[in-house]
Amino acid sequence: MTVTTQYTEPEPKRTEVDALEGPAVVEFGSPWCGYCRRAQPLIAEAFAAHPGVRHIKIADASGRRLGRSFGVKLWPTLVFLKDGKEAARVVRPVDAHEIAAALAQIDAPAGKNVVCP
């Protein structure tokens, strides 16, 4: 799966996100957010090595329930899920390495344990 470029409308319910199977990343942000736009090439670079990870991009705003349920305060916030459970989180990434390290936590090859610094 490639990186999602469009924001999902309508946002999924928290129960739907919690029921996701396998590795997934929920990205909270806004199309007008400068931090979000600056992070897109970093996100794409990190995701290139993880084609099997589902990417869900959510347009967040005041009063949006999904972002509040995850405690999102800054954009972009990437929540890394393994079988619907949060395994890692990256807020306002500055390089692809921190995103790649979080992706490795949820998308490790079978039989391998990943240790991240």
C-alpha positions in Angstrom: 0.0 0.0 0.0 1.3 3.5 -0.8 1.2 6.6 1.3 -2.3 8.1 1.4 -2.3 11.7 0.0 -5.9 12.5 0.6 -7.6 13.0 3.9 -10.3 10.4 4.7 -13.9 11.7 4.8 -15.7 11.0 7.0 -13.3 10.1 9.8 -13.7 6.5 11.0 -15.1 5.7 14.4 -12.7 4.9 17.2 -14.1 1.3 17.4 -13.3 0.8 13.7 -9.7 2.0 14.3 -9.4 -0.3 17.4 -10.6 -3.2 15.3 -7.9 -2.8 12.5 -5.9 -6.0 12.0 -2.2 -5.8 11.2 0.1 -2.8 11.0 -1.5 0.6 10.4 -0.7 4.3 10.9 -3.3 7.0 11.6 -2.0 10.4 10.6 -3.8 13.4 12.1 -3.3 16.8 10.5 -4.8 19.4 8.2 -4.3 20.2 4.5 -3.4 23.8 5.4 -0.9 23.0 8.2 2.6 23.9 7.3 4.1 21.3 9.6 1.9 18.6 7.9 2.9 19.6 4.4 6.6 19.7 5.4 6.3 16.2 6.8 4.8 14.5 3.7 8.1 13.7 1.9 9.5 12.3 5.2 6.4 10.1 5.6 6.6 8.9 2.0 10.3 8.1 2.3 9.7 6.1 5.5 6.7 4.2 4.1 8.6 3.2 1.0 10.2 0.3 2.9 6.8 -0.7 4.4 4.4 -1.3 1.6 2.1 -3.5 3.7 1.3 -0.9 6.3 -2.1 0.7 6.0 -2.0 4.5 6.1 -5.1 6.5 7.2 -4.9 10.2 7.0 -7.4 12.1 9.1 -8.2 15.9 8.8 -8.3 16.9 12.4 -9.9 19.9 14.0 -11.5 21.1 17.2 -14.4 18.9 18.0 -13.3 16.0 15.9 -13.8 13.0 18.1 -11.1 10.6 16.7 -8.3 13.0 17.3 -9.5 13.8 20.8 -9.8 10.1 21.6 -6.1 9.7 20.8 -5.2 12.9 22.7 -3.8 14.7 19.6 -2.6 18.2 20.4 -0.1 19.0 17.6 -0.1 18.3 13.9 1.0 16.1 12.3 0.7 13.3 14.8 1.3 9.8 13.5 -0.1 7.0 15.7 1.4 3.6 14.9 -1.0 0.7 15.5 -0.4 -3.1 15.6 -3.8 -4.9 15.6 -5.6 -1.8 16.7 -3.3 -1.1 19.7 -1.0 1.9 19.8 2.7 0.8 19.7 4.4 4.1 18.9 3.7 7.8 18.2 5.6 10.5 16.4 4.6 14.1 16.6 5.9 16.7 14.2 8.6 14.5 12.6 11.8 16.2 11.5 13.4 13.3 9.7 12.3 10.0 8.1 14.4 8.0 10.5 12.1 8.5 13.5 9.1 7.5 11.3 11.0 4.5 10.0 11.9 3.4 13.6 8.2 3.6 14.6 7.2 1.7 11.5 9.7 -1.1 12.3 7.9 -1.5 15.6 4.7 -2.5 13.9 5.9 -4.0 10.7 8.8 -6.3 11.7 9.4 -9.4 9.6 7.9 -12.5 11.2 10.2 -14.1 13.8 12.3 -11.0 14.3 12.2 -8.8 17.4 12.9 -5.2 16.7 14.8 -3.1 19.2 14.8 0.6 18.6 17.0 3.1 20.5 
